[in-house]
Amino acid sequence: MNEQKNIFHGIAIKRNLAFFLTRCREIFHLPPRGSTRNNKGQQIFRKSQFIRSLRHLSIGILVFLLSSCASTLKLRTPLTSSPSDVPMFGRTPSREFTDSSSFSFPLNSVWEYDASAGFGNGSPVVAGNVLFMGTLQGDVHAVNMETGKMISYMKTFSPVSSSPVLFKKYLIVGTESTNESLLSINTESGEIRWSKNIGGVASSPMVDDSLLYAASLDGKLYCLEAAYGTKKWTFDTGDPIRSSPCILGELLFCANIKGTVFALEKNTGTVRWKYGTNNAVIAGLTAYRGKLFVASRDSCLYIIDVKTGVPDKKIFIGNKLMSAPAVAGDVVYESSLDGSLSAFSISDGSLKWKFQSKNAINTTPVITPAAIFVASLDQHVYALSPVDGSVLWKHNFESRIKTTLLVWKNSLVIAAEDKNIYLFR
C-alpha cells in the first residue's frame, strides 16, 4: 500500500531530479552523458567562474526541492460537506446540471485567481468552502471559495481536461497520462491513497454508492471501489470514450466516439441494451425521469427510454453538438457549435425558444430558478431567462470560455482561456 501511495510522488521527484542534473551539467560546462572530454580545460574552473556556478547551483537546488515538495495537495483544515457541495461534473451521477441558487442582476466580480495554465471542458468541483480545479498543464489547484486565495496545489505532469470527483476526504483526479491516469489524493495528508493506470482519461469520473466509475480513451469503462481503487468490473465498448457517463437508478450509461450508447447494470457491468447514433458522441450523457439524453455529432439530440433503449424523440438541431444536455421540469437545454442554445419540450419535442450567440458554444448550460447560465467562445457569459431565452445579464471576459460553468451558493464561477478563474456574485 505504501509503495502504491508513493508511486506518483516518486515520478515527480525523478523528473525534477533529471532536470536538476541536466542543469548542473550546463552550469559547470560538463559534457552530456555518454560523451568524452576533449581537453583538460573542460576540467578547470577559474575561481570567479566557480563562485558564480555555485550561486547558480544553489538556486537550482532550491528549485528542485520546492518543486518536489509542491507535488502534494494538502489542505490546512479537513474538508466539510454541505447540501450546496458540487462533488462532481453535473453535481449528481445523473448529471442534470441544476442548482437552487438565487441571483439578482447585474452580478459583480468578487475575486479572480490566476491558475497559470488553461482548462479543459470539465467544470470545477466544490466541497465545503474549497474549490478544486485541474489544468491542461497537469496542475490541480485548491482555492478558498470566499477569498479566491490558493490553499494548496499539486502537479500531475499530465493534462487534466475533465472534472475531478470528491469522495469523503479524497479527491479523485483523471489525467490523460498513459501511466497513472487515476489518482486518489488524501486532502488531509496530501498523500496519494491509490493510483491506477486505465489509459488516458478525458471524461469526468463519478462516484455513486461508494463506487467510482471512470471511462478511458482505451474504450473501456471501469468500476472501482472509491476508497481503495480495487477493480470490480470493466466493460469494453470497442472505441475510445470521451463522453462522461451518467447513472439513473441501477443503470449506468456510457457512449463512445463511434456513437454507440450502452446501458449497463451499474453493479456488474452487464449490458442491458445498446443503441447507435449516426456520429461520434463526445458530449457527456444526462439521465432524468426515465429518459437518457444523448447529444451526438450527427447534429441530433436523442431522448431514449432508459428501460428499452428505444428513442422516444430525435431532435435535429442543425450543427454538431459537443456539450452535455441540461434538464429541469419538462425542458431540455442543448447548446451547439453554431452558437445557439435551444430549449425543447421533453414531452413533445417542440422548440420553446432559441438563443443565438456570436460564436460556438461547447459548454453545458447550468440551470437555476432565476436564469440559465452558459458560456460562449464569443468571450461572453450569458444569463438567460428560463421563460423565453432573453438576455438578463452578460459579461465580456475578453477571453474565450471553453469550460462548463459552476454555480455554487448564489455565486457563478468561470474558468476562462486567459488562465484565470473568476467568481461573480
C-alpha positions in Angstrom: 0.0 0.0 0.0 2.8 2.4 0.9 4.6 1.7 -2.3 1.4 2.4 -4.3 0.9 5.7 -2.4 4.4 6.8 -3.3 4.4 5.9 -7.0 3.3 9.3 -8.2 5.4 11.3 -5.9 8.4 9.2 -6.9 7.7 10.0 -10.6 7.6 13.8 -9.8 10.9 13.7 -7.9 12.6 11.6 -10.6 11.6 14.1 -13.3 12.7 17.0 -11.2 16.0 15.3 -10.4 16.6 14.6 -14.1 16.0 18.3 -14.9 18.3 19.4 -12.0 21.2 17.1 -13.1 20.9 18.4 -16.7 21.0 22.0 -15.3 24.1 21.1 -13.3 25.9 19.9 -16.4 25.0 23.1 -18.2 26.2 25.3 -15.2 29.6 23.5 -14.8 30.1 23.1 -18.6 30.2 19.3 -18.2 29.8 17.2 -21.3 26.5 15.4 -21.8 26.1 11.8 -20.5 27.9 9.4 -22.9 30.2 12.0 -24.4 34.0 12.3 -23.9 36.0 15.3 -22.6 38.1 17.0 -25.3 40.8 18.6 -23.1 41.8 19.3 -19.6 40.4 22.9 -20.0 37.0 21.5 -19.5 38.0 20.3 -16.1 39.5 23.5 -14.8 37.5 26.4 -13.5 38.7 29.8 -12.6 37.8 31.0 -9.1 35.3 33.6 -10.2 33.6 31.1 -12.6 33.4 28.6 -9.8 31.8 31.1 -7.3 29.3 32.1 -10.0 28.5 28.5 -10.8 27.9 27.7 -7.1 25.4 30.6 -6.9 23.5 29.1 -9.9 23.7 25.7 -8.4 22.2 26.8 -5.1 19.3 28.3 -7.0 18.9 25.0 -8.9 18.8 23.0 -5.6 16.2 25.3 -4.2 14.0 25.0 -7.3 14.4 21.2 -7.2 13.4 21.0 -3.5 10.5 23.3 -3.9 9.1 21.6 -7.0 9.4 18.2 -5.3 7.7 19.3 -2.1 5.0 21.1 -4.0 3.7 17.8 -5.6 1.2 17.2 -2.8 -2.4 18.6 -2.3 -2.7 19.1 1.5 -5.5 21.3 3.0 -5.0 23.2 6.2 -8.3 22.0 7.7 -10.4 18.9 6.9 -13.0 19.1 4.2 -16.5 19.6 5.4 -19.7 18.7 3.4 -22.9 20.6 2.9 -26.0 20.3 0.6 -24.5 23.0 -1.6 -21.5 20.9 -2.5 -20.8 20.2 -6.1 -18.7 17.0 -5.8 -18.6 16.0 -9.5 -19.3 17.2 -13.0 -23.1 18.0 -13.2 -23.4 17.8 -9.4 -25.1 14.4 -9.3 -24.4 11.0 -11.0 -27.4 11.7 -13.3 -25.6 14.9 -14.5 -28.7 17.2 -14.6 -26.7 20.5 -14.2 -29.2 22.2 -11.9 -28.7 24.4 -8.8 -31.2 26.1 -6.4 -29.1 29.3 -6.1 -30.9 32.6 -6.5 -29.5 35.6 -8.4 -30.3 39.2 -8.9 -28.7 41.1 -11.8 -26.2 42.6 -12.5 -23.6 40.3 -11.0 -20.4 41.8 -9.6 -16.9 40.4 -9.7 -15.7 39.2 -6.2 -12.3 37.7 -7.0 -10.1 36.2 -9.7 -7.5 33.5 -9.4 -4.5 33.0 -11.7 -4.0 29.3 -12.4 -1.1 29.9 -14.8 -2.5 27.3 -17.3 -5.5 26.6 -19.4 -8.5 24.5 -18.7 -10.4 21.6 -20.3 -14.2 21.3 -20.6 -14.8 19.9 -17.1 -16.0 22.3 -14.5 -14.5 22.9 -11.0 -15.9 20.9 -8.1 -16.5 22.2 -4.6 -16.7 20.7 -1.1 -17.3 22.9 2.0 -15.5 26.1 1.1 -12.8 24.7 -1.2 -12.8 24.7 -5.0 -10.7 22.1 -6.9 -9.7 22.6 -10.5 -7.3 20.8 -12.8 -5.4 22.4 -15.7 -4.2 21.3 -19.1 -0.6 21.7 -17.7 -1.3 19.0 -15.2 -1.8 21.1 -12.0 -4.6 20.6 -9.5 -5.5 23.7 -7.5 -7.3 24.0 -4.2 -8.8 27.5 -3.8 -10.7 29.2 -1.0 -14.1 30.0 -2.4 -14.6 33.1 -0.2 -11.3 34.8 -0.7 -10.0 33.4 -4.0 -6.7 32.6 -2.4 -4.7 29.4 -3.1 -4.9 26.8 -0.3 -2.7 24.2 -2.0 -1.8 22.6 -5.3 0.0 19.6 -6.9 1.5 18.7 -10.2 0.4 15.6 -12.1 2.6 16.2 -15.2 -0.3 15.2 -17.5 -3.2 17.2 -18.7 -6.3 17.2 -16.5 -9.1 18.0 -19.0 -12.1 16.7 -17.1 -13.6 17.4 -13.7 -12.2 15.6 -10.6 -14.7 13.9 -8.2 -14.8 14.2 -4.4 -15.3 11.2 -2.2 -15.2 11.9 1.6 -11.7 13.4 2.2 -10.4 12.1 -1.1 -10.1 14.0 -4.4 -10.0 11.6 -7.4 -8.4 13.0 -10.5 -8.4 11.6 -14.0 -5.5 12.6 -16.3 -4.6 11.9 -19.9 -1.5 10.1 -18.8 -0.9 6.6 -20.1 1.0 5.7 -16.9 -1.0 6.8 -13.9 -4.4 8.1 -15.2 -6.4 7.9 -12.0 -5.1 9.3 -8.7 -6.9 9.3 -5.3 -5.5 12.1 -3.1 -5.9 12.3 0.6 -6.6 16.0 1.1 -5.8 15.8 4.8 -2.3 14.3 4.4 -1.5 15.2 0.8 -0.6 11.6 0.1 -1.7 9.5 -2.9 -4.1 7.0 -1.4 -4.1 4.9 -4.6 -3.3 5.3 -8.3 -4.3 3.3 -11.3 -3.4 3.1 -15.0 -6.5 2.7 -17.0 -5.3 4.5 -20.1 -5.9 8.3 -20.6 -9.0 9.8 -19.0 -10.6 12.7 -20.9 -14.1 12.4 -19.4 -15.3 13.2 -15.9 -15.4 10.3 -13.4 -18.2 10.0 -10.9 -18.9 8.2 -7.6 -22.2 6.5 -6.7 -22.8 4.3 -3.6 -19.0 4.3 -2.8 -18.2 3.0 -6.3 -16.1 5.0 -8.8 -16.9 4.9 -12.5 -14.3 6.1 -15.0 -14.2 5.9 -18.7 -11.0 5.7 -20.6 -9.5 6.5 -24.0 -8.8 2.8 -24.3 -12.5 2.3 -24.9 -13.2 0.7 -21.5 -15.5 1.7 -18.6 -14.1 0.9 -15.2 -15.9 0.3 -11.9 -13.6 0.6 -8.8 -14.1 0.8 -5.1 -13.7 4.5 -4.5 -11.9 4.0 -1.1 -9.2 1.6 -2.2 -9.1 1.6 -6.0 -10.0 -2.1 -6.2 -11.4 -3.1 -9.5 -14.9 -4.6 -9.5 -15.5 -4.9 -13.3 -14.6 -3.4 -16.7 -16.6 -3.2 -19.9 -15.0 -2.7 -23.3 -17.1 -0.5 -25.7 -14.6 -1.1 -28.5 -13.8 2.5 -29.2 -12.3 5.5 -27.2 -14.6 7.2 -24.7 -14.6 11.0 -24.4 -18.2 11.3 -23.1 -18.8 11.5 -19.4 -21.0 8.6 -18.2 -24.1 9.0 -16.0 -26.3 6.9 -13.7 -30.0 6.6 -13.2 -31.3 4.1 -10.6 -29.5 0.8 -11.2 -28.4 1.6 -14.7 -25.1 3.2 -15.9 -24.9 4.8 -19.3 -21.9 5.5 -21.5 -21.1 6.3 -25.1 -18.0 6.1 -27.3 -16.7 8.1 -30.3 -18.2 5.6 -32.7 -21.6 6.9 -31.5 -22.7 3.7 -29.7 -24.6 4.2 -26.5 -24.6 1.5 -23.8 -26.8 0.8 -20.8 -25.1 -1.4 -18.2 -26.1 -2.7 -14.8 -24.0 -0.5 -12.6 -23.1 -3.2 -10.1 -22.0 -5.9 -12.6 -21.3 -4.2 -15.9 -23.8 -6.5 -17.7 -25.2 -5.0 -20.9 -28.9 -4.2 -20.8 -29.1 -2.6 -24.3 -27.1 -0.6 -26.8 -28.1 2.0 -29.4 -26.2 3.5 -32.3 -26.3 7.2 -33.3 -25.0 8.3 -36.6 -21.8 10.0 -35.5 -19.5 10.3 -32.5 -20.8 11.1 -29.1 -18.3 13.4 -27.4 -20.7 15.2 -25.1 -21.5 13.8 -21.7 -24.7 12.0 -21.1 -27.7 13.1 -18.9 -30.4 11.0 -17.3 -33.7 12.3 -15.9 -37.1 10.9 -15.1 -36.7 7.6 -17.0 -35.1 9.2 -20.1 -31.5 9.3 -21.3 -30.4 12.5 -23.2 -27.7 12.0 -25.8 -26.1 14.8 -27.9 -24.4 13.5 -31.0 -22.1 15.0 -33.6 -24.7 14.0 -36.1 -26.5 17.2 -35.0 -29.3 15.4 -33.2 -30.4 15.2 -29.6 -31.7 11.8 -28.7 -34.3 11.2 -25.9 -34.1 7.5 -25.2 -36.2 5.3 -22.9 -33.8 4.0 -20.2 -35.6 0.7 -19.9 -35.9 -0.3 -23.6 -33.1 1.7 -25.3 -35.6 2.9 -27.9 -35.6 6.7 -28.7 -38.8 8.5 -27.9 -37.6 11.5 -29.9 -34.8 12.5 -32.2 -34.5 16.3 -32.4 -32.4 17.7 -35.2 -30.6 20.9 -34.1 -28.6 21.8 -37.2 -25.0 21.7 -36.1 -22.5 19.5 -34.2 -23.2 19.0 -30.5 -20.3 18.9 -28.1 -21.9 19.6 -24.8 -24.0 17.6 -22.4 -27.7 18.4 -22.2 -29.1 20.0 -19.1 -32.6 19.2 -17.9 -35.2 20.6 -15.5 -39.0 20.2 -15.4 -40.3 19.4 -18.9 -37.4 21.2 -20.6 -34.1 20.1 -22.0 -31.4 22.6 -22.9 -28.8 21.9 -25.6 -26.0 24.2 -27.0 -24.5 23.8 -30.4 -21.3 24.7 -32.3 -23.4 27.2 -34.4 -23.5 29.4 -31.3 -27.1 28.6 -30.3 -28.7 27.4 -27.1 -32.1 25.8 -27.6 -34.8 24.9 -25.1 -37.0 21.9 -26.1 -40.1 20.4 -24.5 -39.3 16.9 -23.3 -42.9 15.7 -23.7 -43.4 16.6 -27.3 -40.0 17.7 -28.6 -41.2 21.2 -29.6 -38.9 24.2 -29.6 -39.7 26.6 -26.7 -37.1 29.2 -27.5 -33.6 29.6 -29.1 -30.8 32.0 -28.1 -28.0 32.9 -30.6 -24.5 33.9 -29.5 -21.8 35.2 -31.9 -19.6 32.1 -31.7 -19.7 28.4 -31.0 -20.9 27.1 -27.6 -19.3 23.9 -26.5 -20.2 24.2 -22.8 -23.1 22.7 -20.9 -25.7 25.3 -19.6 -26.4 25.4 -15.9 -30.0 25.7 -14.7 -31.1 27.9 -11.8 -34.6 29.2 -11.0 -33.6 32.7 -12.0 -31.5 32.1 -15.1 -29.9 29.6 -17.5 -26.1 30.3 -17.4 -24.0 29.5 -20.5 -20.5 30.4 -21.8 -19.7 31.0 -25.4 -16.5 31.2 -27.5 -17.6 34.8 -28.2 -15.9 35.6 -24.9 -19.2 36.2 -23.1 -21.1 34.5 -20.3 -24.8 34.9 -20.6 -27.7 34.7 -18.1 -30.8 33.8 -20.0 -34.5 33.9 -18.9 -35.8 30.4 -18.5 -39.1 31.6 -19.9 -38.1 33.0 -23.3 -34.3 32.9 -23.5 -33.9 36.7 -23.4 -30.6 38.0 -22.0 -30.9 39.0 -18.3 -27.2 39.7 -17.9 -23.9 39.2 -19.8 -20.2 39.8 -19.2 -17.4 40.1 -21.7 -14.2 38.4 -20.3 -12.1 39.3 -23.3 -11.1 35.7 -23.4 -12.8 32.6 -24.8 -14.5 30.2 -22.4 -14.5 26.5 -23.2 -15.1 25.2 -19.6 -18.6 24.5 -18.3 -19.6 27.0 -15.6 -20.1 26.2 -11.9 -22.9 27.6 -9.8 -22.4 27.4 -6.0 -24.2 29.3 -3.2 -25.6 32.1 -5.3 -22.2 32.5 -7.0 -21.1 31.9 -10.5 -17.6 30.5 -11.2 -16.0 30.9 -14.6 -12.7 29.3 -15.8 -11.5 31.2 -18.9 -8.9 30.7 -21.6 -6.9 33.5 -20.1 -5.9 31.0 -17.4 -7.9 32.8 -14.7 -10.8 31.6 -12.5 -13.4 34.2 -11.7 -16.2 34.4 -9.1 -19.2 36.6 -9.6 -22.0 37.2 -7.2 
